[in-house]
Amino acid sequence: MGATVSSAIGSIGLASARDLQWRTRRFFVAAIATGLVFGVALMASGIANSFSVEVRDTVAALGAQTWLVPDGSPGPFTDTAAFPIARSAELAGVAGVGAAGPLLVGHAITNGSSGTEDVNVLGVEPGRLGSPRVVAGRPLRRGADVVADESLGVALGHTVVLNGSPFKVVGLVSGVTYFAGQPVVFMPIAAADRLDNKGLALATALLLGGRPTTRIPGFVALSDAQVRADLARPTVSAAQTISLVETLLWLVAVGIIAAITYLSALERRGDFAVLKAVGTPGWHLFFGLVIQALTLAFAAAAIGVAAELGIAPLAAMTVRVSGGDYAAVPIVAVAVGILASILPARRAARVDPALAFGGAQ
């Protein structure tokens, strides 16, 4: 029995392969079209993923366990309510507070290679909590030096002009962006205050290495998770919209493969009728079309991955397709192939054997 089934499956697979070979041009056109849809869907997934990754990486780059912000503030990135840095003296001797450092969240404009560019400014106290860990160059020091994210496109030793003031780039960080890929520039908080607050010694948050056991008057303590939620909020709608587009693209892929498979089923009605007339079970025909749909889906998946890898570097935003997304492509291809083959395969299984003898059409 097992040998008979295996032989039948092998015969069906061979017949399906022969049919694809007979319609090679259609197969390749469909595979390329579906592959491009797969590639764009992967890019959409990578863009949506980049929103959460950049939020996670930026918050982690500051190294705080607790963030103190003024009462009523949802977080330091979306509500930049400032307070005197001198208030950090209130942390002296508070149990649970380890390392501490002030943070000023600001914004600046620079003229980059592609024209006017928005830059996120983070003012920190050099050598204290919040100082960036560079991947190239040297750490931040006092003065008019800055550490910039690599996405800003400014080389070490070059000068970047922020709001009309020149700063020398002495170090680089990687992957520290937010608000849909806007690069971050770290600078001494005194310089950031001159840039944004006319030299007043202000901060928008206090970064703590621990968690205070008592409440600090006038402040609310936020965890990393709360700060990530605050930073992600402005881009939540964009990420959800991109995820919706991704889902629609997968459905388009199903539609393309289903249309090609259905057309093949219509063209082979006579063949299916002959096979049923000689006693071939309906499920054999069903399985044959599933094989065709899966073959097309796997070819499209391979083309889609190649297309995404080639197109992603051209995108204005960083496309962060995870290893899990790539690993899921074969699984998605199987799901797409099976879904796309259901309707045409059912039609093939119901073909009237009388068609083999010139019966009803």
C-alpha positions in Angstrom: 0.0 0.0 0.0 2.8 2.4 1.0 4.7 1.6 -2.2 1.6 2.2 -4.3 1.0 5.6 -2.7 4.7 6.6 -3.1 4.6 5.5 -6.7 1.4 7.6 -7.3 2.9 10.6 -5.6 6.1 10.3 -7.7 4.1 10.0 -10.9 2.0 13.1 -9.9 5.1 15.0 -9.1 6.7 14.1 -12.4 3.5 15.2 -14.3 3.4 18.5 -12.4 7.1 19.1 -13.2 6.4 18.3 -16.9 3.5 20.8 -17.0 5.7 23.5 -15.4 8.4 22.8 -18.0 5.8 23.0 -20.8 4.8 26.5 -19.5 8.3 27.7 -18.5 7.8 31.3 -19.6 4.6 31.7 -17.6 6.2 30.0 -14.6 9.2 32.4 -14.6 7.1 35.5 -15.1 4.8 34.5 -12.2 7.8 33.6 -10.0 9.5 37.0 -10.7 6.2 38.9 -10.1 5.4 37.0 -6.9 9.1 37.2 -5.8 9.0 41.0 -6.1 5.9 41.0 -3.9 7.7 38.8 -1.4 10.7 41.1 -1.5 8.6 44.2 -0.8 6.8 42.4 2.0 10.1 41.5 3.6 11.2 45.2 3.3 8.0 46.3 4.9 8.6 43.8 7.7 12.2 45.2 8.1 11.0 48.8 8.2 8.3 48.0 10.8 10.9 46.1 12.8 13.4 49.0 12.6 11.0 51.2 14.7 11.1 48.9 17.7 14.8 48.1 17.2 15.9 51.7 17.2 13.8 52.5 20.3 15.4 49.6 22.1 18.9 50.4 21.1 18.7 54.1 21.8 17.3 53.6 25.3 19.9 50.9 26.0 22.7 53.2 24.8 22.1 55.6 27.7 22.5 52.8 30.2 20.0 53.9 32.8 17.8 51.7 35.0 15.6 54.5 36.2 14.6 57.7 34.5 13.5 60.7 36.6 11.3 63.2 34.8 9.1 66.0 36.1 5.8 65.0 37.5 3.1 64.6 34.9 5.6 63.9 32.1 5.0 60.7 30.0 8.7 60.5 29.2 11.8 62.5 28.3 11.6 62.1 24.6 8.1 63.3 23.8 7.7 65.8 26.6 10.9 67.8 27.0 9.9 69.7 30.1 13.2 71.1 31.5 14.3 71.7 35.1 17.5 73.0 36.6 20.4 70.5 36.6 21.1 71.6 40.2 18.1 69.6 41.3 20.2 66.5 40.8 21.8 67.4 44.2 18.6 66.0 45.8 19.7 62.5 44.9 22.7 62.7 47.2 22.3 60.0 49.9 19.0 58.6 48.5 19.0 54.9 49.0 18.9 52.8 45.8 20.6 55.5 43.7 23.9 54.4 42.2 25.5 56.2 39.3 23.6 59.2 38.0 23.8 61.7 35.2 21.6 64.5 33.7 20.1 64.2 30.2 18.9 67.0 27.9 16.8 65.9 25.0 16.9 68.4 22.1 16.7 68.9 18.4 18.8 70.5 15.8 19.1 71.0 12.0 22.1 70.4 9.9 23.0 70.6 6.3 23.9 67.1 5.2 24.8 65.6 1.8 21.1 65.3 0.9 20.2 68.8 2.1 18.7 70.0 5.4 18.5 67.2 7.9 16.9 66.8 11.3 19.1 65.6 14.1 18.2 64.4 17.6 20.5 66.0 20.2 21.2 64.2 23.5 23.2 66.3 26.0 25.0 64.3 28.7 27.7 64.8 31.3 30.9 63.3 29.8 32.2 60.4 31.9 28.9 60.0 33.8 25.8 57.8 33.2 24.5 58.4 29.7 27.9 59.0 28.0 27.9 57.0 24.7 30.1 54.0 24.1 31.8 54.8 20.8 32.6 52.2 18.1 35.2 54.5 16.5 37.1 57.5 17.7 37.3 58.6 21.3 34.7 59.1 24.1 32.9 62.4 24.6 34.8 65.1 26.6 33.9 68.7 27.6 34.0 71.4 25.0 32.5 71.7 21.5 33.1 68.0 20.6 30.3 65.6 19.7 29.8 61.9 19.2 27.5 61.2 16.2 25.6 58.2 15.0 27.1 56.7 11.8 23.9 57.3 9.9 24.6 61.0 10.0 27.3 60.4 7.4 29.9 62.6 9.0 33.5 61.2 9.3 35.7 61.4 12.3 37.5 64.7 12.6 35.1 66.5 10.4 32.9 69.4 11.5 29.1 69.2 11.7 27.1 72.5 11.9 24.1 72.2 14.2 21.7 75.2 14.3 24.5 77.3 12.9 27.1 76.3 15.4 30.1 74.1 14.4 31.0 71.0 16.3 33.9 68.5 15.7 33.0 64.8 15.5 35.4 63.0 17.7 33.6 59.6 18.0 30.9 57.5 16.3 28.2 55.3 17.6 26.1 52.8 15.7 22.4 52.2 15.6 21.4 55.1 17.9 18.5 56.7 16.1 14.9 57.4 16.8 11.8 59.0 15.2 12.0 56.8 12.1 15.8 56.8 11.6 16.7 60.4 12.6 20.4 60.2 13.7 21.5 61.1 17.3 24.3 63.4 18.2 25.7 63.3 21.7 27.3 66.4 23.1 28.2 67.7 26.6 25.1 68.9 28.3 26.5 72.4 28.7 26.9 72.7 24.9 23.4 71.3 24.4 22.1 74.0 26.8 23.8 76.7 24.8 22.3 75.2 21.6 18.7 74.9 22.9 18.3 76.8 26.2 20.5 80.0 25.7 23.1 78.6 28.1 20.7 77.9 31.1 21.8 74.8 33.0 18.8 72.7 32.3 18.0 69.0 31.9 15.0 67.0 30.8 15.7 63.8 32.8 18.0 62.4 35.4 19.5 59.0 34.6 20.0 56.6 37.5 21.9 53.4 37.7 19.5 52.0 40.4 16.0 52.7 41.6 15.4 55.1 44.5 13.6 53.5 47.4 11.9 56.9 48.3 10.1 59.3 46.1 12.0 62.4 44.9 9.7 65.4 45.2 8.7 66.9 41.9 9.8 63.8 39.9 8.3 60.6 38.7 10.5 57.5 38.2 10.1 55.6 34.9 11.5 52.2 34.0 13.3 51.4 30.7 10.0 49.8 29.4 8.0 53.0 30.1 10.6 55.1 28.4 10.6 52.8 25.4 6.8 53.1 25.2 7.2 56.9 25.4 9.8 57.0 22.6 7.8 54.6 20.4 4.5 56.4 20.7 5.0 58.9 17.8 5.7 56.1 15.3 3.2 53.5 16.5 0.7 54.5 13.8 3.3 54.3 11.1 4.5 50.9 12.2 0.9 49.6 12.3 0.2 50.9 8.8 3.4 49.3 7.4 2.4 46.0 9.0 -1.0 46.2 7.4 0.6 46.8 4.0 2.9 43.8 4.6 -0.2 41.6 5.3 -1.8 42.9 2.1 1.3 42.1 0.1 1.3 38.5 1.3 -2.4 38.2 0.2 -1.4 39.6 -3.2 1.2 36.9 -3.5 -1.5 34.3 -2.7 -3.7 35.8 -5.4 -1.0 35.7 -8.1 -0.1 32.1 -7.4 -3.7 31.1 -7.1 -4.5 32.7 -10.5 -1.6 31.0 -12.2 -2.5 27.6 -10.7 -6.2 28.1 -11.5 -5.4 28.9 -15.1 -3.3 25.7 -15.3 -6.1 23.7 -13.8 -8.5 25.1 -16.5 -6.1 24.3 -19.3 -5.6 20.7 -18.1 -9.3 19.8 -17.6 -9.1 17.3 -20.4 -6.0 15.6 -18.9 -7.7 15.5 -15.5 -10.8 13.9 -17.0 -8.7 11.2 -18.7 -6.9 10.5 -15.4 -10.2 10.2 -13.5 -11.7 8.0 -16.3 -8.9 5.5 -15.8 -9.4 5.4 -12.0 -7.0 8.1 -10.7 -8.3 9.3 -7.3 -9.3 12.9 -7.0 -6.8 13.5 -4.2 -4.0 12.6 -6.6 -5.0 15.5 -8.9 -5.4 17.8 -5.9 -1.8 16.9 -4.7 -0.4 17.5 -8.2 -1.7 21.1 -8.2 -0.4 21.7 -4.7 3.0 20.6 -5.9 2.9 23.2 -8.7 1.8 26.0 -6.3 4.5 25.1 -3.8 7.2 25.0 -6.5 6.1 28.4 -7.7 5.9 29.8 -4.1 9.4 28.5 -3.2 10.9 30.0 -6.4 9.2 33.3 -5.6 10.5 33.2 -2.0 14.1 32.8 -3.2 13.7 35.6 -5.7 12.0 37.7 -2.9 14.9 37.3 -0.5 17.4 38.2 -3.3 15.3 41.3 -4.2 15.1 42.5 -0.6 18.9 42.1 -0.1 19.5 44.1 -3.3 16.9 46.9 -2.7 17.2 47.4 1.1 20.5 49.3 0.9 18.8 51.9 -1.4 16.1 52.7 1.1 16.3 56.0 3.0 15.5 54.2 6.3 17.4 51.3 7.8 15.7 48.0 6.9 16.2 45.6 9.8 15.0 42.2 8.6 15.6 39.8 11.4 17.0 36.3 11.1 13.6 35.0 12.2 12.0 36.8 9.3 14.3 35.2 6.8 13.9 31.8 8.4 10.1 32.2 8.2 10.1 32.8 4.4 10.0 29.0 3.6 7.2 28.5 6.0 5.3 31.5 4.5 6.0 30.0 1.1 4.4 26.7 2.1 1.4 28.5 3.5 1.0 30.7 0.4 1.4 27.7 -1.9 -1.2 25.6 0.0 -3.7 28.5 0.3 -3.3 29.4 -3.4 -3.9 25.8 -4.5 -7.1 25.0 -2.6 -9.6 26.5 -5.1 -8.0 25.2 -8.4 -7.2 21.8 -6.8 -10.8 21.4 -5.7 -11.9 22.2 -9.2 -9.5 19.6 -10.7 -10.7 17.0 -8.3 -14.3 17.6 -9.4 -13.7 17.3 -13.1 -16.3 15.1 -14.8 -14.6 12.0 -16.3 -17.1 12.2 -19.2 -15.0 15.0 -20.6 -12.4 12.4 -21.6 -15.0 10.9 -24.1 -16.2 14.2 -25.5 -19.0 14.5 -22.9 -20.5 17.6 -21.2 -18.3 20.6 -21.1 
